[in-house]
Every structure is written in C-alpha cells, then in structure tokens.
Amino acid sequence: MLRPKKHITRQKIKEDKFVTETLKTAEWIKGHQSGLTGGAIAILLAGVVIWGYMSARKAAENEASLLTLQGGYALNFGDFDQALNLLGTAVERYGNAPSSRRATLMLGHLFFRMGATDTARTYYELYMNKYSKRGMLRAASMAGVAACMEQSGSHTEAAEMYEKASKENGGGQKSAHYLLQAGRAYRMAGQTQQAMTVYERLKLEYPNAAEADRAALELAQLVRQGG
C-alpha cells in the first residue's frame, strides 16, 4: 500500500470514550457482581465491545471522508503531491472505511494523470475486484483499467472493457461515453467491423447524446474508407 510522504496534522482526541465507558461498566459490574449471573456479565461486556467497535468505525469513516474530500480538491486543482499525501493516508490508515475505498479509485485517477499507468491499473483493479460489486463507481474503475490497457497497446482488450463499463454504468451519458471510447479503441486495434457495430449501437441506444453525433461522424468516415 502507498505510504504518504508526510502525515496529516489533526486535533488530538481529548477523551477516549471507549476506554471511559469500559471503565465505567467494569466499576458498575464490580459493585453489582453479587447480583449478576455469568451470562449477564458476558452480555454487558459484549455490549461495550460492540459499542466500541461501532464508535471506532464511525470515527474512522469521519476521518477518511475528510481526507478523501481534501484529496479530491487537491487532485482537481492539479496539486498531485498533496493529493497523493491525503488520499494515500486515507487508504493506509482507514482502508476498510467506505471513503477510503473511494480514495482507492481516486488514487487510480491520480497515478494515471501522473503517467504511472501500471500503478494506476493496480488501484483501479483493487477497487473493481474488492471494493465495488456494481454501479457507476465500478464502471469508472473498469473504464480506468481500459484506459491503462490502451496505454500499453492492448486496444482490443481495452475496447471490450469499455463495453463492459458501459453496461455496468446502467445507462446515461457516461454509458454513451464509454461506448464511444470502445469504438475508438476497436479502430485503433484495426477491428473496423467491431467499431462500426459499437457506433451503430451507440446511435440506437443513446440517440440524444452528443456521443451519438460523434459516432455518426466516425461511422460515416469508416464507410467512406471502405469499412
């Protein structure tokens, strides 16, 4: 896992609520032990453990959410060093928190923009295979993998992955965009017929999308070229 260059300064936690509540419960049990069964004591202690676990998860998500939000701003403004530090910290410290999972996807975007496509693909595939089972973010990770494949010259595989991303996205402008990318990748692979099929599909399924107009132009050019 990525290790950031520096740590993020945070306000120190003044009181550990889990420890405090545990001590309070222990003192109460001690004072009422004669009237409690072993089962009752176990239930009380289990309740404290569950409360502590839930409290820790909430705190971790709050921290991860803040780091991921700040990392996203830094990425959008082109401050790659700061984005790397913030997102890397979120992933390394709070890897199981939902926001840390999103930070994993954002690290893929970051490394791709930095030109480190092998590392980018690692993060995209981590998100795709481990953190997301369905939906738009999974589609985004699939498209990220496809873009990395293109950079390595695997255009056919990239086109197929773009098609999968379009289906995974479930419709809308992004699905149309992924299909347009698939058509382009097929053209780069020299697979003209597959490209034409994708363009026709794009026009049929998303007739009002701007990508449909682009697909019509690409298709007309392929026809003129004898495709």
C-alpha positions in Angstrom: 0.0 0.0 0.0 1.1 3.5 -0.7 2.9 5.2 2.1 2.5 9.0 2.0 5.5 11.3 2.4 4.1 13.1 5.4 1.4 12.8 8.0 -1.7 14.9 8.2 -1.9 17.0 11.4 -5.1 16.5 13.3 -6.6 17.8 16.5 -5.9 15.4 19.3 -8.7 13.4 20.8 -9.2 14.7 24.3 -11.0 11.7 25.6 -11.1 8.0 24.6 -14.8 7.3 25.0 -14.4 3.6 24.6 -11.9 3.3 27.4 -14.0 5.6 29.6 -17.2 3.6 29.1 -15.4 0.4 29.6 -14.0 1.5 32.9 -17.5 2.8 34.0 -19.0 -0.6 33.1 -16.3 -2.5 34.8 -16.8 -0.5 38.0 -20.6 -1.0 37.8 -20.2 -4.7 37.3 -17.8 -4.9 40.3 -20.3 -3.1 42.5 -23.2 -5.4 41.4 -21.4 -8.6 40.8 -23.1 -10.5 43.6 -26.5 -10.0 41.9 -25.4 -10.8 38.3 -25.1 -14.2 36.6 -22.1 -15.1 34.5 -24.4 -14.8 31.4 -25.5 -11.3 32.4 -21.9 -10.1 32.9 -21.0 -11.6 29.5 -23.9 -9.7 27.8 -22.9 -6.4 29.4 -19.3 -6.8 28.3 -20.3 -7.8 24.8 -22.4 -4.7 24.6 -19.5 -2.5 25.5 -17.3 -4.2 22.9 -20.0 -3.8 20.2 -20.5 -0.1 21.1 -16.8 0.5 21.0 -16.5 -1.2 17.6 -19.3 0.8 16.1 -17.9 4.0 17.6 -14.5 3.3 16.1 -15.9 2.6 12.7 -17.8 5.9 12.7 -14.7 7.8 13.8 -12.6 6.1 11.1 -15.2 6.9 8.4 -15.3 10.6 9.5 -11.5 10.9 9.3 -11.4 9.0 5.9 -14.2 11.1 4.5 -12.3 14.4 5.3 -9.0 13.1 3.9 -10.7 11.9 0.7 -12.6 15.2 0.3 -9.5 17.2 0.7 -7.6 14.8 -1.6 -10.3 15.3 -4.3 -9.9 19.0 -4.1 -6.2 18.8 -4.4 -6.5 16.4 -7.4 -8.9 18.7 -9.2 -6.6 21.7 -8.7 -3.6 19.7 -10.0 -1.8 19.6 -6.7 -0.6 16.0 -7.2 1.8 15.9 -4.2 -0.9 17.0 -1.8 -3.5 14.7 -3.3 -1.1 11.8 -3.1 -0.4 12.5 0.6 -4.1 12.9 1.5 -5.5 10.0 -0.5 -2.6 7.8 0.5 -3.2 8.5 4.1 -6.9 7.7 3.8 -6.2 4.3 2.2 -3.3 3.4 4.5 -4.9 4.3 7.8 -8.6 3.6 7.2 -8.6 1.0 4.4 -11.9 -0.5 5.4 -13.9 2.7 5.6 -16.2 3.5 2.7 -14.5 6.8 2.0 -11.1 5.0 1.9 -12.4 2.7 -0.8 -13.4 5.7 -2.9 -9.9 7.1 -2.2 -8.5 3.9 -3.8 -10.4 4.7 -7.0 -9.2 8.3 -6.9 -5.6 7.2 -6.5 -6.0 5.3 -9.7 -7.1 8.6 -11.4 -4.1 10.4 -9.8 -1.5 7.9 -10.9 -3.0 7.8 -14.4 -2.7 11.6 -14.7 0.9 11.3 -13.4 1.7 8.8 -16.2 2.2 5.9 -13.9 -0.3 3.7 -15.7 0.9 0.4 -14.2 0.3 1.7 -10.6 -2.9 3.3 -11.7 -4.2 0.0 -13.1 -3.3 -1.7 -9.7 -5.6 0.7 -7.9 -8.3 0.5 -10.5 -8.3 -3.3 -10.3 -8.2 -3.2 -6.5 -11.3 -1.1 -6.4 -13.0 -3.1 -9.2 -12.3 -6.5 -7.7 -12.5 -5.9 -4.0 -14.4 -2.7 -3.1 -17.3 -2.4 -5.6 -19.7 -5.0 -6.7 -21.9 -2.9 -9.0 -22.8 0.6 -10.1 -21.3 3.8 -11.6 -18.1 3.8 -9.5 -17.4 0.2 -10.5 -17.9 1.3 -14.1 -15.5 4.1 -13.6 -12.8 1.7 -12.3 -13.4 -0.6 -15.3 -13.0 2.4 -17.7 -9.8 3.2 -15.8 -8.5 -0.3 -16.4 -9.4 0.1 -20.1 -7.5 3.4 -20.4 -4.5 1.7 -18.8 -4.8 -1.2 -21.3 -4.8 1.3 -24.2 -1.6 2.9 -22.9 0.1 -0.5 -23.0 -1.1 -1.1 -26.6 -3.8 -3.6 -25.7 -6.6 -1.9 -27.7 -8.9 -4.9 -28.3 -8.9 -5.7 -24.6 -9.5 -2.0 -23.8 -12.4 -1.9 -26.1 -14.0 -4.9 -24.6 -13.5 -3.4 -21.1 -15.1 -0.1 -22.2 -18.1 -2.0 -23.4 -18.4 -3.7 -20.0 -18.1 -0.4 -18.3 -20.9 1.0 -20.4 -23.2 -1.9 -19.4 -22.1 -1.7 -15.7 -22.9 2.0 -15.6 -26.6 1.3 -16.4 -27.3 4.0 -18.9 -26.9 7.7 -19.2 -24.3 10.0 -20.6 -21.4 8.0 -19.1 -22.6 4.8 -20.7 -22.6 6.6 -24.1 -19.2 7.9 -23.5 -17.8 4.5 -22.7 -19.3 3.1 -25.9 -17.6 5.9 -27.9 -14.3 5.0 -26.3 -14.9 1.4 -27.1 -15.5 2.2 -30.8 -12.3 4.3 -30.9 -10.3 1.5 -29.2 -11.6 -1.0 -31.8 -10.5 1.3 -34.6 -7.0 1.6 -33.0 -6.9 -2.2 -33.0 -7.8 -2.3 -36.7 -11.1 -4.1 -36.0 -13.2 -1.9 -38.2 -16.3 -4.1 -38.2 -16.4 -4.2 -34.4 -16.0 -0.4 -34.3 -18.9 0.1 -36.7 -21.1 -2.2 -34.6 -20.4 -0.3 -31.5 -21.1 3.1 -33.2 -24.4 1.8 -34.5 -25.3 0.5 -31.1 -24.4 3.9 -29.6 -26.7 5.7 -32.1 -29.5 3.3 -31.4 -29.3 3.3 -27.6 -28.4 6.9 -26.9 -29.8 8.9 -29.9 -30.0 12.2 -28.0 -26.4 12.0 -26.6 -23.7 14.2 -28.0 -21.7 11.0 -28.3 -24.3 9.7 -30.9 -23.4 12.6 -33.2 -19.7 11.8 -32.9 -20.4 8.1 -33.5 -22.3 9.0 -36.7 -19.3 11.0 -38.0 -16.9 8.2 -37.1 -19.2 5.7 -38.8 -19.5 7.8 -42.0 -15.7 8.1 -42.2 -15.3 4.3 -41.9 -17.9 3.8 -44.7 -16.0 6.2 -46.9 -12.8 4.3 -46.2 -14.5 1.1 -47.3 -15.1 -0.2 -43.8 
